[in-house]
């Protein structure tokens, strides 16, 4: 856990000063700029004051159950969901909240696991039957990275449709026209289809509306690095290759890179690559990967805060959408920088 000494060193003040600022000591004489620097540094380092750490326990949130839609092995190969879980766990650790993890299996877990927790955070897409079962066995509930149909549940997520539109508009502004896509099919209500996956659905709708949709350069399979490799090889074998490829996530983009490098295709000289998630490895690929940063850790942290509000008596549901951010790097053409008028 981050200490007062570490925050003090980062800001250039004494530990005593940090302690008094974080505990809202109004008698302390300090500039507003320095006070703000201490608060922002503490937040950046995920520090929680003793008052904040005790707040959760005093208000009844001492144990949180995480109900995941993935199995442990599936989560470990997807850095996005690892980051989301770590965001939940780090915030809970800072507030001394116990965490119980419930991963996906073919059967429902014991109801006692949920009933023993003060609140439940549900990670990822769950079926209506699973949502009904969970709500039947717990009182305080927040959905992370998924919002069930209806408006009665708390949820926090990113707007993937808007993120996809931003990426497509950005690539079009860079004069890419034959934009291919590699993604996966998603199961909803027992039906597995690429149209159930929001990035693909948005891509097809946007490209169709702009007169640029070409089924031949659009592939879906399973969600893995290897499938990204296979689908990119198929795109390279097409009669007309795309001039850019959007991968549904960075893992698939890594597979796409491998296929392009093996074929001697220059990135971005011949084919550009862009993706979603912004995992830590993205900036170290050759060339660094252009990607949409989806705030997975922040989604997890926000879910904990919503759960704390629920425990303390809030009854009106909140739906929180966190912003995505385009990270333009070397796998696409350079984004033109504004011309400075300063002399």
N, C-alpha and C positions, 0 to 999 in steps of 0.2 A: 504494500500500500504506500502511496506517495506520502512523504512527511512534510511538515512545516519547513524543515531545514532546506529541503530541495526546492520548495517554492521560493523561500527567502533568497536562496542563492541565485535562482533564475531572474528574480526581479531586482536584486541588489539592496535588500533591506534586512532587518533582523527578524529572527523567528518570532520574537515577541510581537513585532509589528504585524506580521502575517496573521498571527493568532487573533489579535484584537480586531483586525479588519474582517476576518472571516466569521468572527463571532459578534459582528455588528456593534462594536464598542463605539458609541457616539461621542465619547469624551476624547478620543484619539485625535491629535492634531496631525493631519497628513493631507497632501494635495489630492484633489480629485483624480488627477491623472495617475498618480501612484496607486491610489486605492483601486482604480479601475484595472490597472496592470496586474495587481495582486489577484483580483477576482477572476480576470480572464485567464491568467496562468493556472490558477487552481482548477478552473473548469476544463482547460485544455489537458491537464494532467489527471482528470477524473478524480480530484480530491473531494472528499465530503467532510465537512466539519463535524465535530462531535455532536453538535445540535442536529445536523442533518442525518447523521448515522442513527441517532436515537429516535428521530422523528418517525421512521418507518415502524420500529418496534413499538413505540408508544401508541401509534395509531392502528396497530393490529396487523401489520404486514411483516410477518416473521418467516414465512416459508412460501416460496413460489414454485409451482410445477410448470415445466416447459413441455408442452405437447407438440412434438415435431411430426411433420408429414413425411420425413425421410427416415430411412434406417441409418444407423451410425456410419456404415461403410459408404453410403451414398452422400452423406453430409461431408465426410472427410475429403471427398474429391471435388467438392464445390466450395471454393473459398468464400463465395458470397454468403452462404448460409452459415459457414463457420464464423465469419465476421459478425453476422447478426446475433448468433448465440453468444459470442464473446462480449458484444455490447450489452446484452442482458446480464450476463454473469459479472462483468466488471462493475456495473452500476449496483447490482445486488451485493457484491462483495464490499463495495464502499459503504453501503448502508447496513451491513451486517445481516443480510437476508439470506436464509438458506435456500438453495436451489436444488430441485429434484428434476432430473431429465427423463422424459417418457418418449422414447423413439417409436417409430411406426412398426407395427407388426400386423399379422393377418387377423388378429383378434383384438378386441378392446382390452385395455389394461384394467386392473382391479379398480373399482370405483373408490376404494378407500384411499388410493394415492391422491386423487383429486380432492377428496373430502378432507384429507388431513392438511391440505395447503390453505393458506390465507387467500390465495388468488392463483389464477392460471393464465399463462401466456401461450396462445396457440400460434405456432409458426407454420406459415405456408398454407397452401390450398387444402381444405378438407371437404369431404362430401357433405351434403345436407344431413345424411344420417349420422355422420360423425359429429357434426356441429350440434345436432339435437341431443346426442348422447352426452357430449361434454357439458352443455348447458344444464342438463338434467342433474349433473353431479357436482356442480360448483356454483358459487354465488358471484364472485368477482372475476371477470373474464375480459381479456384483451386479445385481439387478433393482430399479429405482426406479419406484414408482407402479404396480407390477404384480407379482404372484406367480404363477409357473407352477404347474401341477398337480404335486403332490408336495412333499416337504420337503427335497430335497437342495440347493436353491439359496438363497443369501442374498437377502433382499428387504426393502425398507422402503417403507411406504405408509401411507395413511390408511384407516380403516374407513368407507367411504362408506355402507354400510348403516346403521351406528350413527349417523352424521352425519345421514342422512335421517330416521331414527326420532326423533332429538332435535328436529329442526326441526318435524316433524309433531306431536309431542307439545307443543312450545312453542306452535305456532299453535292447536292445539286448546285448550290452557289459556287462550289469549286469546279463546276463544269463537268461533273460525272453524270452520265446519262444511262448507261447500261449497268444498273446497280443490281447485282445478284444477292441472293440471301441463302444462308444455311441455318437451319434451326431444327426444332423437334415437334413431334405431335404430343398433345396433352389430352388426358382423359378427363372428361366432365360428364357426370350423369351416365357413366357407362359407355360413352362414345369417345373414341380416340380420334382426334383430328388436329391438323395443323391450325385450323381456324379457331380452336379453343385456346391457342397460345397468343397472347395479346400482341407481342412484337411482330409475329408473322401476320396476324390479322390486320394490324395497322399498316404494315409494309404493303400488303396487297391492296388495301383500300387506297392508300396514298399514291402508290405507283399507278394504279388504275385511273385515279382521278386526274393524274398528270400525264396520262397517255404513255406511260413508260413500263407498264407491267409486261414481263415476258416469262411465261411459265417455264421455259427451257432453262432459265438461269436461276431458278428458285427450287431449292431442295430441302426436304425435311427427313429426319431419321430419328435416332435416339440422342439423348443429351450426353455427349462424351467427346473427349479430344480426338479419339480415333474416328468417330463419325464425322467430325469436322474435316479430318484428313481425307476420308473417303469421298465425301460430297464435293470437296474442292477439286479432287481429281476428276470427278464427273463434270464439273463446270469447265475444267480445262479441256475436256474432250468434246465439248459442245462445238457446233459448227461456227458459232460466233461467241467468243469469250466475253464475259463481263469486263468492264473497266474498273469496277469496284465490287467488293464483296462485304456484305454485312453479316457478321456472325452473331448468333443469338446470345452468346456469352464469351468471355475471354478464353475459357478452356477450348471451345470450338475454334477460336481464332488461332490458338497455338497449333492445332491440327492443320488449319488452313495454311499457316506459315510453312509447316513442314512439307506439305504437298507442293507449294509454290517454289520453295527452295530446291526441292528435288527435281522439279521440272525446269529449273533455270529461269524462272519468271521473276523479274525485278519488281520489288515492292518499294515505292508505289509507282515506279516508272512505267510498268506495263499493267499491273493490277493493284489497286489500293485495297487495304483491309481496314475495317472498323468494327467495333464490337460494343459490348455492354459489361459493366461491373467495375472495371478498373482495379483488378487484383494487383497485388504488389509486384508480380512478375511482369506486368504489362509494359512498364516503362523501361525494362531491361531487355526486351526482345530486340532483334535486329531486323528492321529498324524498330524503334519504340512504337507501341501500338496506340493508335487513336481509339478512344473508347469513351463511353458514357459512364461517368461515375454515379453509381447508385449507392446511397448512403446506408449501407447495411448496418454498421455499428450504431449509427444514430437512430435507426429504426428500432433496434433492440433497446437502447437507452430510453427512448421516448415511451416505449411500451411499458417499461417499469414505472415511469412517472404517471402514466395514465392509470395503471393498476393501483398505485398509491392513492390517487384521487378517488378511485372507486371505493377503496377500503374506508376512506374518510367520509364517505357519505354522498358523493356526487351520483346523481341518478340519470341525468341527461347524457345520452351517448355522445361521444366525440369521434369524428373521423378526421384524422390528421394526414395530410399529404406532404411529404418532404420533397424538396427540389432535387432534380438531377443536374449534372454538370458535364458539359462536353470537354474532354481532354484531347485537344488536337496535338498529335505527335507525328513522327516521321513516316508512318505507314500510309499517310494521305498527303495530298498536295498541301503546301503551306497556306494557312489562312492569312489573307491580306491584313496587315496592321494599319490602324488609322494613321493618316498622314499628320504629323505634328505641324502646327502653325507657329510654334514658339520660335523666336529668333534669339 
